[in-house]
Amino acid sequence: MTVNKALSELAVAGLIVRHRRAGTFVATPMIEESILEIHDIEAEARRDGKTYRFELTARTLRKATTTDAGRLGLAAGVPVLVLNSIHFTASAPFAVEDRLINLATVPAARNVDFSAKPPGSWLLAQIPWSRAQHRISAVNADARTARPLKIPLGTACLVVARGTWLQDEPITQVNLTYPGERHHLVAHFSPAGRRRG
């Protein structure tokens, strides 16, 4: 009974995973992300003592499609830079990134190949932002997601869709997709605005 209770507490803490008939396994460590900040995956990985690597898989200059325009909140036809990449931590795929950059707001991005530095880190260093939005959802991995993350089709994944603006001008919109068991979101907040009475 004591051992079972200890294992139950470790499972609640997220340190082990228990599967009926299969056994008990050490859980894959997760990286925490604050949902109230613009985070840097490389900085978070290194903070947690993990190695980090970034791989750009596609870079395309084009006029915004209807889908692109909807994501950025712009008219179709404006010039955008489309970047697809994979983030690795501890030598394993950690997240896939699908990013649009509005070249009207960030014209310098047109001449950056982004093979050496992740676009998120580059943008944070190059251009200020005044407003951001996070939208978080759960999806099951399709082939386009499962292959680069090396997970089975249908695996539960967490998608963080983030947009940033400089005043009213969109800077970028990015969808970051994580295997659900490798990542979680954390928010710290206080009861601001609570009425006293």
Secondary structure, 3 states (H helix, E strand, C coil): CHHHHHHHHHHHCCCEEEECCCEEEECCCCEEEECCCCCCHHHHHHHCCCCEEEEEEEEEEEECCHHHHHHHCCCCCCEEEEEEEEEEECCEEEEEEEEEEECCCCHHHHHCCCCCCCHHHHHHHHCCCCEEEEEEEEEECCHHHHHHHCCCCCCEEEEEEEEEEECCEEEEEEEEEEEHHHEEEECCCCCCCCCCC
